[in-house]
Amino acid sequence: MGISPKTIVGVPTSTAVVIGTFPKSSSYTPTNIRSLKDLERIYGGLRSNKLPSLVINQFFENGGKNVWIISLGTSPFRTATPFLKGLSLLSQIPSFNMLIIPETSLLSAKEAEKIFRTSVPLVEKYRAIYFLDPPQQDGRPLTVKDIVLWSRAQGSIRHPNVIVYYPRIHMASQTASRVTVTIPVSGSMAGLFARLDETRGVWKAPAGTEATLQGVVGLEYAPSPQEMNTLTSVTVNTLKHIPSSTYVAWGARTFSSDPEWKYISVRRMALFLESSIRQGTTWAVFEPNDEPLWAKIRQSVETFMQALFWKGAFQGAKAQQAYFVKCGRETTTTTDQAAGLIHILVGFAPLKSAEFVLVKIQQEAGPIPFRNTP
């Protein structure tokens, strides 16, 4: 009768990898940490002059719980070579979903580009998101014009698995001599993604008043509404200060020119489904590649998709409007059968991103009696 189909379990979506230099550590050995205590014990803790340690602090503070560190040693670098060596070690990490290399912001544009070009195909291969930190023009803070020109020149790295945010953030300094320190927001956003994944689901757009950033005390620059629109047009997401001294993520777009993958939540949902279904159907590998197997696969995947539908992951009032699963003659040819290949086609109606359009509203103040409108 063959093996019975098994329940598909959603894969984790919030494991980060940080590549960079640290106060102490043995180099080029991927190590998993789960807390700031681990960071202190293994890597020397927080230092204002060690950007990766501050980024990891922000990751934990904003809700992240699981990070792999690939240390490049303790000395700063001006070339891409050590970072490329670090990227070559990603294959040693069992699973990850987010990549952060914050010290690209300290490199020249030429050296940073080498890292970007290497990173993009790797995050595609591992179905991960890359929080890309642009170089800071020889240490000078990027203006809106700078980041727009930079974005328009990045045709070779435009990819739906890449995300860019602007501006950098201010966080409390770890030394008495400085009140604040300025860092990229990549760690903060990765932590925010982790927090929203846990509380709302990977399908929730990481933007808006719910997307609050913890431990942030200021922005390097506050874009105007017009500048925010300009940045959105070049697929750069912005941060915003709202009343009550809260800082939030205000954009939710990927760094892709493909309209299908415009929104972060849609892309991450697709990566989540692909990874979960791939992992959850490995039981089929030794089964005869024919209709009885295909039917079991359809049953497993449809059960998984139905559970997500009940959680509110898709649009549609009925399951038929929210998703479909195909696995059979229409997806798997006789040539595929002979080669031992099965093709599963899954379609879903994604929830649209909660990106915001600026609307001007005039309102009257003071209590006004409610009246029924005939």
Helices and strands as residue ranges (DSSP letters): E 16-20, E 31-33, H 36-43, H 51-61, E 67-71, H 81-87, G 90-92, E 98-100, G 102-106, H 109-125, E 129-132, H 144-152, G 155-157, E 162-166, E 169-172, E 180-183, H 186-199, E 218-219, H 225-233, E 237-242, E 246-249, G 259-261, H 264-280, G 282-286, H 291-310, H 319-322, E 323-326, H 334-339, E 345-348
